[in-house]
Amino acid sequence: MTFVKWGILSTANIAQTQLIPAIKRANNAEVVAIASRGRKAIEVAERLQIPKAYTSYEELLDDPEVDAVYIPLPNTLHKEWVKKAAERGKHVLCEKPASLTAEDTKEMVTVCHEYGVRFMEAFMYQFHPQHERVKEIIHSGEIGEVKLMKASFSFFMNEPEGNIRMDSKLGGGSIFDVGCYCIHSSRHLLESEPVTVGVKSTIHPKYNVETTSVVMMKMEGGVDVVFDCSFDMTFRNQYEIIGTKGTINVPTAYRPDVNGNIGVIIVEKGSVKREEKIFGEQYILQVEHFSDAVLDPAIELKYPGELAILNMKVIEACYQSIESGTFINL
């Protein structure tokens, strides 16, 4: 079995708790190096049994053994390091959001194409099989014609001080951090793009980032989407799809890993209700899919860079709506 050799560009918590364990458990990948700006990578490498540690990102990118990199750096640094990785021939799995603008994301994707490397934005949730099952139910006509999708992704931030999610200079804000999942899932499940976007937000008086946003979108096919995202509410990660004959509710939509990796799908039609449970380790499935695409150029990415650009356009429109106080046409 051929393995993709991964390097990790940062000692970010998500890398340590989710992606590195997923790469170690994947059937076609292994972690060979980690880097940080300073000596933290040395401690993390020793603790997580990673063979090589570098005290600069450039050193890792210059390692000829590394095939692909995972980049969980602050949002404002994604563009710089995706481009540098591509220029050194490294395939890139970049944490969401891909960047802060659609134009920057397009530039990143273009550079990756120019250097012949794979690029994917790390929306891990989409690899859990529960969502393909939801699409099957929609396409079957069981809930009739889809009219509305509602989604929520929130958590209560206990200590905002020093949290990069609250730093406007680093791409902070609830839409960038969790609302992007609601945008992605509506586009993915409804298989259409928004034509108008309107947002109402709560702006933190000290940090000047939106900590709660309620978003309304009208999709190309006429379906309405309403979602909320927040750092000021209890933990929720769910969506509901409402049709003319019934509803589909997915209560652990984005983080089924906190539910033992079990996705739950609840379908209701009148007084009839049924529940389906589907197991899937979404971080491992994401790593294996991307690694397969690295190993075999004939394999198409399920989520190519062009779709990341489209998602970023919607995020950008959301922030334009916050600034202008009006609906934005895409």
Secondary structure, DSSP 8 states (H G I E B T S, - for coil): ---EEEEEE---HHIIIIIHHHHHHSTTEEEEEEE-SSSHHHHHHHHHT-SEEESSHHHHHT-TT--EEEE---GGGHHHHHHHHHHTT-EEEE-SSS-SSHHHHHHHHHHHHHTT--EEE--GGGGSTHHHHHHHHHHHTTT-SEEEEEEEEEEE-S--TT-GGG-GGGT-SHIIIIIHHHHHHHHHHHTS-EEEEEEEEEE-TTT-SEEEEEEEEEETTS-EEEEEEESEEEEEEEEEEEESS-EEEETBSS-GGGGTTEEEEEEEETTEEEEEEEE--HHHHHHHHHHHHHH-TTS--SS-HHHHHHHHHHHHHHHHHHHHSS-EE-
